[in-house]
Amino acid sequence: KWRATSVEERAQMLERAGALMESRRLELNSLLILEAGKPWIEADGDISEAIDFCRFSAVEMRKLAKPTVTQPVPGERCVQTWTPRGVGVAIAPWNFPLAILTGLVVAPLVAGNCVIMKPAEQTSVIGAVLMDILTEAGIPAGVLNFLPGFGEDIGAHLVGHKQVDFVAFTGSRAVGCKIWETAGKTQPGQQNLKKVVCEMGGKNALVVDNDADLDEAIPAALYSAFGFSGQKCSALSRLIVLDEVYDHFLERFVSACAAYPVGDPTQPGTIVGPVIDADAQKKILGLIEQGKREAKLAFQGK
């Protein structure tokens, strides 16, 4: 029934969902600050991106819905159309708990697929609110299915299930590679080869050249590294500074670090808030100790 629903009707549902997010922006901001520990500016950006995903997917699906007709040789007419794949699983991370979850869910929905939505366990309440918004926007019962829980239990089962046709995942490299491996094994009774879309973690580097404008480079590097406590796939993980500017850059960079507001994300001036959970805290503290053994500590916050 959902597959047979017109593209225009599906696209309008996504646009209604975007409008609902806009109307509930303050509430959603509060929830992102409370559950994910996002500072104000990060929370608001997350919501804006989620709204963009709804609107963008609606616009793009209207374009994709128009068949492409070609006549390569006399007497031959070729028509290309796009059809839904079936049932998919969206497995989302906690670092963009509304934006990435929305993106992974609404694109296959507007294309006419049914989706099982599995938010990160750390931010399942935000996932539940997204479910409410999409339901209010008109997504019928059974088309989108909210399934909170631990990834190692739910995710592994769904990825290997014979009735799942595609998987959309954003998260760590280790989990992404495991999903890729599991989905590649064709189960008895499986009708389709699974399609997998994985966005996985990396280590982003910024090179500061000898002629760099340090007035620009230092605040940009700081915000890229420590926006949302560095908990982004796009976060700056490594600074590569050329010899001629190294000492001058480091001195100014360390001074700027000390002036960065660390604290409660409910306060408007906070830039660096808490990390997501105790496991993350333990891992980061361990990496700091490892860094002290392997290199020279330039600065450590309090």
N, C-alpha and C positions, 0 to 999 in steps of 0.2 A: 504493500500500500504506500509506503514512504517512497519507494523507488518510482512509483507511478505519479506521485505528487508533482505538480509542475515546478520547474526551476524558479519561476517568478515567485511562487508561493513560498518556497523554501528560502529564497533570498530575502524576502520581506520579513520572515521570522528572525533571521540573523540581524537585520537592521533594527527590528524591534528590540532584540536583546541588547544591542549596542546602546539604544536610546534608554533602556532600563538601567544599564550600568551608569550612564551619564547622570540620570536622575537620582541614583543612589550613591553617587561618588563619595560623599562624606562618610556614609555608613561603611562603604567598602574600604575607604582609606583607614578608618578606625580598626576594621577587622584585620587588614594587612599589617598594621602597626602592632596589634595585640597578638595575633597568632604567629606571624613570621618575624616580628621584631624589626620591621622596616622603618627607617627614618621617614619623615613626612614626604620629602621630595621623591624618594625612591618608591614609596607606596603609590603616590599620585601618578608617577610615570608608568607603573605597572598597570594601573587601571586604564590609562590612556592607550597603552599598547593593546590591551584586551579589546577595547572598543574598536581600535583600528583593525584588529583581526576580523571582527564581525563584519565591519563595513567593507573591507578589502575583499574578503572571501565572497561576499554577496555580489560585488561588482565583477570580480573575475569569473564567477560561475555563470553569470549572464553571458559573458563573452564565450566561454567554453561550450555553452549550450547550443550555439549556432553551428549547424553542420558545415563542414568544409567540403565543397564540391569541386572536383577537377575533372577535366576531360583530356587526359594525357595523349590519347591517340583517337583518330576518328572511329566512332562507333562504340567507344568505351567511356563510361561515366563512373567516376569513383566518388563515393560519399564517405567521409570520415566523421564518426560521432563518438562521444565519450559516454560510457555507461558505468554505473556504480559497481564496485567489486563485491560488496556483501557486508559482512560483519567485521568490524575492526576493533582493535584495542588501543586506547590512548593512555600511555604511561608517562606521567608528568613529574617534574622535580618540584622541590619546595622553594627554590630561590626566586622564581617568578611564578608564584602560586596561582595567580589569576591569569596573567598574560599568556604564559606558555601553555597552560592547561586549556585556555580558551582556544588558542591557535590550533592545538593538536585535535581538538574536538569539533570545532565549527567547520573546518575545511571539508573533512569527510562527510559531515552531516549535510551540508548544502549540496554536496555532490550526489546525495541520495543513498548514502550508506547508513547502516545502523552502527552505533558506537557504544562500547563499554568503556566508561571513564574511570580510570584508576589514578586518583591524585596521590601525591606523596603523603605518607602517614603523618608527617609533621604539620601538614597544612590541610587536613581533611575537611575542616569546617568551611574554609574558603571554597573548596570543591563542592560542598553541599549547597552553598549559596549560589554558585554558578549553575548547579542543577536546577535550583528554584527559578533562577532568572530565565534559563532557556525553556523551562516548562511554561512559565508565565508568557513567554514570547510566542508560544504555540507549538513547540516541538511535541508531537504526540507521545503518549505512553508507550513504552517498549522500544522506541527509536533510540533514545539516549538512556543509558543505564548506569547509575552511580554506584560504584563498588569500592568503598574505602577499605583499607587494610594494609598489611605489610607486603612490600613488593616481593620479597623472597618467597612468600606463600602464594599470593594471588597472581603476581606477574608471571612467574615461572609456569604455573598451570595454564594460564590463558595463552601465553606465547606458543606453547606446544600443542594447544587444542586443535583437533582436526577441523572444527567448524569456524575457526577464526581465519579470515582471509587476508588481513593485513595488520601490521603493528606500527604505530607511530610513537617514537620514544625520544625523550630528551633526558640526559643524565650522565652518569659516569662512563668512562671508557670500558671499565671492567664489566659493568652490567650490560652495556650496549653490545659488546662483543659476544657475551653469553646469549643475548637475545638473537643476534645474527646467526649464531651456531644452532640454537634450538629451532628457530623458524626454518632453517635450511633442511631439516629432516622431514621428509614427507611421511605423514602418519597413515596407517591403514584407513581407508574410507575418506581420505581428504580429497576434495574435489578440485581445489586450486593450489597452485604454488604460491606460498605466502609472499606478500610484498612487505618489505621492512624499510622504514625511514628512521634513521638514527642521527641524532645530533649529540655528539659526545664531547667530554671535557678535553681541554688542552692547556698549554702553558704559553700565554701571550707575552711577547717581549716588546719593549720600546727601546729604540736606539736613540741616544742623545749625541748628536754629532758635534764637532768642534765649533761650528758656527750656529748652533742652536740658540734661540732666544730663551734664556733661562726663565725670564718672567712669564713666559707661556708654558714652558716645559714642566716646571715644578708643580704648579697647581693642577695641570692636566694629569701628570703622573700620579699625584696624590689622590685625586678623585677617582681615577681609573683603578688604582690599587685598593682603595679603602671605601669606596662607595658601597653601601650595604655590606660593610665589614669584609670586602673582598670576595663575597660569596656569589660571584657571577661567572658564567662561562666566558664573558667578555672582559673579566677583570685583568688588570696588568699584574703579571706574576714575576716578571724579570725585567730589570733595568740594565741596559748595556750602555755604559757611558765611556766615551773615548778619553784617552789619557790626558789630552791638553785641557779638558774642562772638568776632569774627574774630581779633583780636590775641591774646586770652587763649587761645583754642583752639589757634592755630598754635604758640604758645610751648610749651604742654604737649604737643601732638602731636609736634613735632620732638624734644623730650626723650625721649618714649616710643619714637620711631623708633630713636634711638641705643642704646636698651637692648634692642632686639629681637635674639635670638640667631640669627646667620647662620653657616652652616657645613656640615659633613658630615651628610647626612641619616641616616647609620647611627648617629649619636649621639642619644640620647633627648631631649636638651635643645634640639636644633635646631628652629627654626620656619621660617626661610627657608633653603632648600637651593639646589641649582643649578637653572638653567633647562634645558630639555629637550635642546637641542643648540646647536651653534655658530651656526646661522642665527638662532635665537632671541636668543642673546647679542648678535649683531651688530645685530639690529633694535632691541633695547632700548637699547643704548648709543647708537645713532643717534637714537632718540627723546629720550633725555636731552639730547643736544647740541642737538637742535631746540628742546627746551623752554628751554634756556639762552638761545637766541637770541630766542625769542618771549615769554618771561616771566622771572620772578625765581626762581632755584633756592632752595627753602627748606631742603632737606636732601638729601644723597647719601650712601648707605652705602659702606662700604669692602669 
